[in-house]
Amino acid sequence: MKKKIVFILNTVQDPRCYKRINEFRQNGYEVSAYGFSRETSTCVNFDHINIEILGCYSNTLSYFKRSFKIISSLYGLFNKYRGADVIYYYLGLDIAFFSLIIAPRNCFIYEEADLTYTYMKNSLIRKCFKKIDEFAIKRSIHTVFTSEGFVQYHFRKISPKNISVIPNRLNEKILSLKILPKNPINIDKIKFAFVGAVRFRSVYNFARMLLKYFPHHEIHFYGYIMDNVRKQYDELKAFPNIFFHGSFKNPDDLPLIYSEIDMVLATYDSEFENVKYAEPNKVYESIYFETPIIVTQGTFLAEKVNSLNIGYAIDPLDDQALVKFIRSLSALDIEQKIRACQLIGKKYCVSVNKDFFLKIKEIVNN
């Protein structure tokens, strides 16, 4: 008999969490899901998955005040399932940390998709949270990392037996969507694009330099412009070769988006350790849609891109290096990157995770 899996999301706004819940459901598990929202609502329905909201708070609420809200909500939830034969699934360190304080004997799976504490300025606090993170990993019946880089960060290269690496590959739904034809590369008018929430300084700098020195090329933005950088991007609207397309539906809109662009930009600010070790799903979109990718050098992602020969690793904050890079691009080299994407194949880019669910089945049945 398979036990019930109770998911707890640190934010219901993250579509990756829904993909994981759906995978458990498709593998025959009974699931319930709860989470915290940045918006005021009591229930969220996404892809036929109902999430009960435990609490709402804004991004401006202090971590201290947020902690009390999370703890009180979790306490009520654990009382609800007291004595029930369930396995909890903690999505995010916040959830794992507070749950370990309230209910240290809970049987749980822990998933880490971001090293959020590496963005904290105080090095002592960062070290404390890293210890807490590794304690949660040790205490879990199983831990999921969404990047092989997180294994490097925590354990060098030898990971404990209770860890699975599940890269943030594309939803299987992508296989049912028609791939649209792309026009051949026009080296005199390359269409660069950023696909996702716009917030990084490195992306802005790439756009700024492209617009300033290469008026014949274009840069496109698909996704929400975060409030903290909106003013900067509004100033760029004066250039005729920048285009903002707004929010999109993932994965439904991806075939159209990638049919209209030549290169995808995935440069993130590498002064943060999370960026150095994370593996965004953009690399899998790049391969699947045969679109060369541009990433930040000195990161785990750059190592992967270079080893597969599917794109370029640059320093996006070095103005001179950016200009040199864009000038160096040739149709022949870009076509070689496209061929490298084609050779890898589409199945590599899609989530299946059979081995992971065999491990979970073994754990549950013991």
GUPA-836186 format. One line per 8 residues: number of its first residue (from 1); their letters; for each residue x, y, z of C-alpha. Coordinates in steps of 0.5 Angstrom, whole numbers, plus 500, padded with zeros to 3 digits. Last residue first. Example, Ala and Ser with C-alpha at 12.3 -4.5 7.8 and 13.67 -1.06 7.14 Angstrom:
GUPA-836186
2	SA	527:498:514; 525:491:516 .
end
This chain:
GUPA-836186
366	NNVIEKIK	520:499:508; 515:500:502; 516:507:502; 523:507:502; 523:502:496; 518:506:492; 522:512:493; 528:509:490 .
358	LFFDKNVS	524:506:484; 521:513:484; 528:516:483; 530:511:478; 524:513:473; 525:520:473; 522:522:467; 523:529:466 .
350	VCYKKGIL	525:532:459; 531:534:456; 535:528:454; 529:526:450; 530:531:445; 536:529:442; 544:531:444; 546:531:436 .
342	QCARIKQE	541:536:435; 544:541:440; 551:540:438; 548:542:431; 545:548:433; 552:550:436; 555:548:430; 550:553:426 .
334	IDLASLSR	552:558:431; 560:557:429; 558:558:422; 554:564:422; 559:568:426; 559:571:433; 566:575:434; 563:582:434 .
326	IFKVLAQD	558:580:440; 564:577:444; 568:583:443; 562:588:445; 561:583:451; 569:583:453; 569:591:453; 563:591:458 .
318	DLPDIAYG	565:586:463; 559:585:467; 556:579:462; 563:575:463; 562:570:458; 560:562:457; 558:561:450; 553:555:447 .
310	INLSNVKE	551:548:446; 558:545:446; 556:540:451; 562:540:455; 562:548:454; 554:548:456; 555:544:462; 562:548:465 .
302	ALFTGQTV	558:554:464; 552:552:468; 557:550:474; 559:557:474; 565:561:472; 563:564:466; 556:566:465; 551:563:460 .
294	IIPTEFYI	549:564:453; 545:559:450; 545:556:442; 537:555:440; 536:548:438; 529:548:441; 530:542:446; 537:544:447 .
286	SEYVKNPE	536:551:449; 530:549:453; 534:544:457; 539:549:458; 534:554:460; 532:549:466; 536:553:471; 542:549:474 .
278	AYKVNEFE	545:552:480; 552:552:483; 555:558:481; 548:562:481; 547:560:488; 554:562:490; 552:569:489; 557:573:485 .
270	SDYTALVM	555:570:479; 550:574:477; 546:570:472; 547:570:464; 541:566:461; 540:569:454; 537:565:449; 540:565:441 .
262	DIESYILP	536:565:435; 529:567:436; 522:567:433; 521:559:433; 524:559:441; 518:563:443; 513:560:438; 515:553:441 .
254	LDDPNKFS	515:556:448; 508:558:449; 505:552:452; 511:550:456; 510:555:460; 505:560:459; 507:567:457; 508:574:461 .
246	GHFFINPF	510:580:457; 513:581:450; 518:586:451; 522:588:445; 529:592:444; 531:594:437; 528:601:437; 532:604:443 .
238	AKLEDYQK	528:609:447; 525:603:451; 532:602:455; 529:607:460; 523:603:462; 528:597:463; 532:601:468; 525:603:472 .
230	RVNDMIYG	523:596:472; 529:593:476; 526:593:483; 519:591:480; 521:585:476; 520:585:469; 515:579:467; 517:574:462 .
222	YFHIEHHP	519:574:454; 524:579:453; 527:580:446; 534:583:444; 535:585:437; 541:586:432; 542:592:427; 543:597:433 .
214	FYKLLMRA	549:593:435; 553:598:440; 548:601:445; 543:596:444; 547:590:445; 551:594:451; 545:595:455; 542:589:453 .
206	FNYVSRFR	548:585:456; 548:590:462; 541:588:464; 542:581:463; 548:581:468; 544:586:473; 539:580:474; 531:581:475 .
198	VAGVFAFK	527:579:469; 523:573:470; 523:568:464; 526:568:457; 531:573:455; 532:573:448; 537:575:442; 535:576:435 .
190	IKDINIPN	541:576:430; 541:581:425; 547:581:420; 548:574:422; 542:572:419; 541:565:422; 536:561:418; 528:561:420 .
182	KPLIKLSL	526:557:425; 520:552:424; 515:550:429; 515:544:434; 508:542:435; 507:541:443; 505:534:445; 513:532:447 .
174	IKENLRNP	512:539:451; 507:536:456; 513:531:459; 515:538:463; 522:540:461; 528:538:465; 529:542:472; 535:537:474 .
166	IVSINKPS	533:531:479; 539:529:483; 537:524:488; 540:524:495; 540:519:501; 546:515:499; 550:521:501; 554:525:496 .
158	IKRFHYQV	561:524:494; 563:530:489; 565:536:494; 559:535:499; 555:541:500; 557:545:494; 559:540:489; 553:536:490 .
150	FGESTFVT	549:543:489; 552:543:482; 549:536:480; 543:541:480; 535:540:482; 537:537:489; 532:532:492; 533:529:499 .
142	HISRKIAF	531:522:502; 529:520:508; 531:526:511; 535:528:517; 542:528:513; 539:533:508; 536:537:514; 542:537:517 .
134	EDIKKFCK	546:540:511; 541:545:510; 542:547:518; 549:547:517; 549:552:511; 544:556:514; 549:557:520; 554:559:515 .
126	RILSNKMY	550:564:511; 549:567:518; 556:568:519; 557:571:512; 552:576:513; 550:579:506; 545:574:505; 544:571:498 .
118	TYTLDAEE	547:564:500; 541:563:504; 537:562:498; 541:556:496; 536:554:490; 532:548:488; 533:544:494; 527:538:496 .
110	YIFCNRPA	527:534:502; 523:528:503; 520:527:510; 518:523:516; 516:527:522; 520:526:528; 523:533:529; 516:536:529 .
102	IILSFFAI	516:544:531; 523:545:530; 524:540:524; 518:543:521; 521:550:521; 528:548:518; 524:544:512; 519:549:510 .
94	DLGLYYYI	525:555:510; 529:550:506; 525:549:500; 519:544:498; 518:539:504; 515:533:502; 511:530:508; 510:522:508 .
86	VDAGRYKN	504:520:511; 501:515:516; 497:519:520; 498:520:528; 498:527:528; 496:529:521; 491:535:523; 496:537:528 .
78	FLGYLSSI	502:538:523; 498:543:519; 496:547:525; 504:547:527; 505:549:520; 501:555:520; 504:557:527; 511:556:524 .
70	IKFSRKFY	510:560:518; 507:566:521; 512:567:526; 518:566:521; 515:571:516; 515:576:522; 523:575:523; 524:574:515 .
62	SLTNSYCG	521:582:515; 515:582:510; 517:586:504; 516:580:500; 509:580:502; 505:575:506; 500:570:505; 498:563:510 .
54	LIEINIHD	497:556:509; 494:556:502; 491:550:500; 494:547:494; 489:544:489; 492:541:483; 488:541:476; 494:544:472 .
46	FNVCTSTE	494:550:477; 489:551:482; 490:555:488; 486:556:495; 485:561:500; 488:567:497; 491:574:498; 498:574:494 .
38	RSFGYASV	505:572:496; 503:565:498; 505:560:502; 503:552:501; 499:546:502; 499:540:498; 495:533:499; 497:527:495 .
30	EYGNQRFE	495:520:494; 501:516:490; 500:512:484; 506:514:480; 502:520:476; 500:523:483; 508:523:484; 509:526:478 .
22	NIRKYCRP	504:531:479; 507:534:485; 513:535:482; 511:539:476; 507:543:481; 513:545:485; 517:547:479; 511:552:477 .
14	DQVTNLIF	513:556:483; 508:561:485; 505:557:491; 511:559:495; 515:555:501; 511:549:499; 509:543:503; 507:537:500 .
6	VIKKKM	503:531:504; 505:524:501; 500:519:502; 503:512:503; 503:507:498; 500:500:500 .
end
